[in-house]
Amino acid sequence: MRINITAVINHNGDEESLERTVKSVSGWVSGIYVVRPGGSKSGHQIAGWLLGLNSGEEVSIPLKREIRTLLGNKPNKNNPGTYVIPVIRNVKDTWRLVCPGSARLFFAGSSEKTGNLDNPIRDYIKHKPCAAIPEGAKIKRVLVVKLRGIGDTVLLTPLFLALKKSFPGVLTEAVVKSESALLLAGQKNLASAIAYEGFFKTLLKIWKKKYDLAIVPQASFRSALLARLSGATLLSVNNHNGKNYFSSVLVDKPQEYENAVERDLDCVRALGLKASFSKPKITVTAVERKKGRALLRKFGVSKNVKAVIINPSASKRNKLWPEKYFAAFTDMISAGKNVRALVLTDPAKAEMAAATVSLSKSAPVLMPPLRLRDVLGLLSVAGLYVGNDSGLSHAAAALGTPTITIVGPDEPRIFHPYKEEDGNYIVSKDRYCKPCWKEDCEGRECLETVAPLDVYKEYLKWKR
């Protein structure tokens, strides 16, 4: 029997932590050995590579990517959802436990190939939240700092609701990027969105406001330092892949495939509070919705016609489905009745919308560049939104509009916590190089292998 890579788990006696570890490596290794307390630590015959784990550890996504790269594995043709790691050398040896307290990947019988990986396996044994808020203390003013894109800001909105439930009457303010501040205008559970205008200028806006608590999900050193200097007496900081700078509490690192909403809510849970998942939501005004309907009428969408908004743009080239595929999909849906395709124009990448329309045979509407709030008003009254993995995809879902999102290099289970039963459909092809966070990629196999027909099948689900 060919052995590719074997996981050996040093069991600590806790069955729940063992189950977590087994689930983490299932599908990634060809065999799993469990060494139980008091059991023998030698005698197993191992060929090839061995992954040593302690019970309670999970293999993080970055480490799985590194395992794939290191061992040169390719997708299993018989089952595209799994991966086969090839045998490097057929060497049999007696295995001995060499990884107490550390995670190691090594080659059986060859000490030269033994070594730690760049992305260590994370310890996911949950820490008990401490009672960080002094008894009798009142949290009246909270600062939230998240300097990410529009999509990450949409995913932040359940945190505002969790804070309102935890601290009735609380005044929550958020420091976000300028476009995200526009997105959050009128947000029900947020007092104000402060546009980030450089470190010192933003600090001047907030440092005299006497915050009781500052929360920094998806932190960088810059955002954590801004919160630290704001004057907040208590900080909950979560840097997913590094040090939680200046945090007053211990925030757990994300669980394997934990979605982005839950990751942000972990900042609240670390304070000893409950925080339940809720669907991301943003709001538009009645005037903005009315303006959106007027735009649809202007471009020939009557009451009996469903408007399908198509957005071929995204922030990174590595997330762009080819324009020719968008054009082919547009032609497919335009052949049906009572549907009108409208292609959004990104002011920063206008050529993408123009190329999609020029490649299409069905003459979809090429919309002029619109301001963000006007786009949101349009999305709120559209029948369906179809686009790449981008901020507007999140915004449409948060407005309650059905969506079809084409996901390339990212992991949908983490970054798209939306349900198909709510009308939010995902098209994603698993590949040996996924997930990745490159700005660009020559092959873009994760996107090139998504055919227009794949997206059309999801469209038919919505149409029914």
Rosetta blueprint (number, residue, H / E / L):
1 M L
2 R L
3 I L
4 N L
5 I E
6 T E
7 A E
8 V E
9 I E
10 N E
11 H L
12 N L
13 G L
14 D L
15 E H
16 E H
17 S H
18 L H
19 E H
20 R H
21 T H
22 V H
23 K H
24 S H
25 V H
26 S L
27 G L
28 W L
29 V L
30 S L
31 G E
32 I E
33 Y E
34 V E
35 V E
36 R L
37 P L
38 G L
39 G L
40 S L
41 K L
42 S E
43 G E
44 H E
45 Q E
46 I E
47 A E
48 G L
49 W E
50 L E
51 L E
52 G E
53 L E
54 N E
55 S L
56 G L
57 E E
58 E E
59 V L
60 S L
61 I H
62 P H
63 L H
64 K H
65 R H
66 E H
67 I H
68 R H
69 T H
70 L H
71 L H
72 G L
73 N L
74 K E
75 P E
76 N L
77 K L
78 N L
79 N L
80 P L
81 G L
82 T L
83 Y E
84 V E
85 I L
86 P L
87 V L
88 I L
89 R L
90 N L
91 V L
92 K E
93 D E
94 T E
95 W E
96 R E
97 L L
98 V L
99 C L
100 P L
101 G L
102 S L
103 A L
104 R E
105 L E
106 F E
107 F E
108 A L
109 G L
110 S E
111 S E
112 E E
113 K E
114 T E
115 G E
116 N L
117 L L
118 D L
119 N L
120 P L
121 I L
122 R E
123 D E
124 Y L
125 I L
126 K L
127 H L
128 K L
129 P L
130 C L
131 A L
132 A L
133 I L
134 P L
135 E L
136 G L
137 A L
138 K L
139 I L
140 K L
141 R E
142 V E
143 L E
144 V E
145 V E
146 K L
147 L L
148 R L
149 G L
150 I H
151 G H
152 D H
153 T H
154 V H
155 L L
156 L L
157 T H
158 P H
159 L H
160 F H
161 L H
162 A H
163 L H
164 K H
165 K H
166 S H
167 F L
168 P L
169 G L
170 V L
171 L E
172 T E
173 E E
174 A E
175 V E
176 V E
177 K L
178 S H
179 E H
180 S H
181 A H
182 L H
183 L H
184 L L
185 A L
186 G L
187 Q L
188 K L
189 N L
190 L L
191 A L
192 S E
193 A E
194 I E
195 A E
196 Y L
197 E L
198 G L
199 F H
200 F H
201 K H
202 T H
203 L H
204 L H
205 K H
206 I H
207 W L
208 K L
209 K L
210 K L
211 Y L
212 D L
213 L E
214 A E
215 I E
216 V E
217 P E
218 Q L
219 A L
220 S L
221 F H
222 R H
223 S H
224 A H
225 L H
226 L H
227 A H
228 R H
229 L H
230 S L
231 G L
232 A L
233 T L
234 L E
235 L E
236 S E
237 V E
238 N E
239 N L
240 H L
241 N L
242 G L
243 K L
244 N L
245 Y L
246 F L
247 S L
248 S L
249 V L
250 L L
251 V L
252 D L
253 K L
254 P L
255 Q L
256 E L
257 Y L
258 E L
259 N L
260 A H
261 V H
262 E H
263 R H
264 D H
265 L H
266 D H
267 C H
268 V H
269 R H
270 A L
271 L L
272 G L
273 L L
274 K L
275 A L
276 S L
277 F L
278 S L
279 K L
280 P L
281 K L
282 I L
283 T L
284 V L
285 T L
286 A H
287 V H
288 E H
289 R H
290 K H
291 K H
292 G H
293 R H
294 A H
295 L H
296 L H
297 R H
298 K H
299 F L
300 G L
301 V L
302 S L
303 K L
304 N L
305 V L
306 K E
307 A E
308 V E
309 I E
310 I E
311 N E
312 P L
313 S L
314 A L
315 S L
316 K L
317 R H
318 N H
319 K H
320 L L
321 W L
322 P L
323 E H
324 K H
325 Y H
326 F H
327 A H
328 A H
329 F H
330 T H
331 D H
332 M H
333 I H
334 S H
335 A L
336 G L
337 K L
338 N L
339 V E
340 R E
341 A E
342 L E
343 V E
344 L L
345 T L
346 D L
347 P L
348 A L
349 K L
350 A H
351 E H
352 M H
353 A H
354 A H
355 A H
356 T H
357 V H
358 S H
359 L H
360 S L
361 K L
362 S L
363 A L
364 P L
365 V E
366 L E
367 M L
368 P L
369 P L
370 L L
371 R L
372 L H
373 R H
374 D H
375 V H
376 L H
377 G H
378 L H
379 L H
380 S H
381 V L
382 A L
383 G L
384 L E
385 Y E
386 V E
387 G E
388 N E
389 D L
390 S L
391 G H
392 L H
393 S H
394 H H
395 A H
396 A H
397 A H
398 A H
399 L L
400 G L
401 T L
402 P L
403 T E
404 I E
405 T E
406 I E
407 V E
408 G L
409 P L
410 D L
411 E L
412 P H
413 R H
414 I H
415 F H
416 H L
417 P L
418 Y L
419 K L
420 E H
421 E H
422 D H
423 G L
424 N E
425 Y E
426 I E
427 V E
428 S E
429 K L
430 D L
431 R L
432 Y L
433 C L
434 K L
435 P L
436 C L
437 W L
438 K L
439 E L
440 D L
441 C L
442 E L
443 G L
444 R L
445 E H
446 C H
447 L H
448 E H
449 T L
450 V L
451 A L
452 P H
453 L H
454 D H
455 V H
456 Y H
457 K H
458 E H
459 Y H
460 L H
461 K H
462 W H
463 K H
464 R L
